[in-house]
Amino acid sequence: MLSVAGSPPTSAFGGVEAMGDVVNTVRVMEHISADVVARMVASWRTGDADGVADGLIALRAAHGGDEVVAVRAASRTVLRGCAVMMLTLASVRGTRSLVRVRLCDPAGREVDPQHGSASLRSLFAALVATVDGDQAAAEATLERVFDSVSAAERNVLLLTLLAWTAALVDACERHRLPRPRWLAGAAAGRDPVLRRPRLRSVPAGVR
């Protein structure tokens, strides 16, 4: 075994290659998640419930049928995208300005984050940590919330993140600001053929 401080251990010349394969696999999976999530955001913005459902199925398939891993990977991607867009919106008025975030229930009523469900508060805390650049805290918070909820609730949390993302994309478009490259295909209403009736209920979102 050959090990150099600060570098991964190698064995029989295969360790480095194996480590590279793992890293490349993770990058490929993140790319797949981002692509699927972008299509889900586009579906959300046009009220295409079937497109959102198809996205959940595609995420599971991309991660070998492991729904827990799929939803967590997608949630990490979405959180990073939301954080980038929030910082971009803040930059319009200067680095010291505040971005006001409102959490809303399915009926569109504003919800105080302190009075929301434990999972919603944790999701919001993970978003704030991501915005602050504290990825370790964001990851730890996501792990806790996903370990404490059911499979159905995990999907609801991801849908909540999609609603936040769609709202932030809307805000960036209104201000003619860029959004993350992987969300470039998440424009809404560009092709009338893709339009379907809007979703009747919307999970907690950002407005």
Buried (B, 14 or more C-beta within 10 A) or exposed (E): EEEEEEEEEBEEEEBEEEBEEEEEEEEEBBEBBBBBBBBBBBBBBBBBBEBBEBBBEBBBEBBEEEBEBBBBBBBBBBBBBBBBBBBBBBEEEEEEEEBEBEBBBEEEEEBEBEEBBEBBBBBBBBBBBBBEEBBEBBBEBBEBBBEEBEEEBBBBBBBBBBBBBBBBBBBBEEEEEEBBEBBEEBBBEEEEEEEEEEBEEBBBBBB
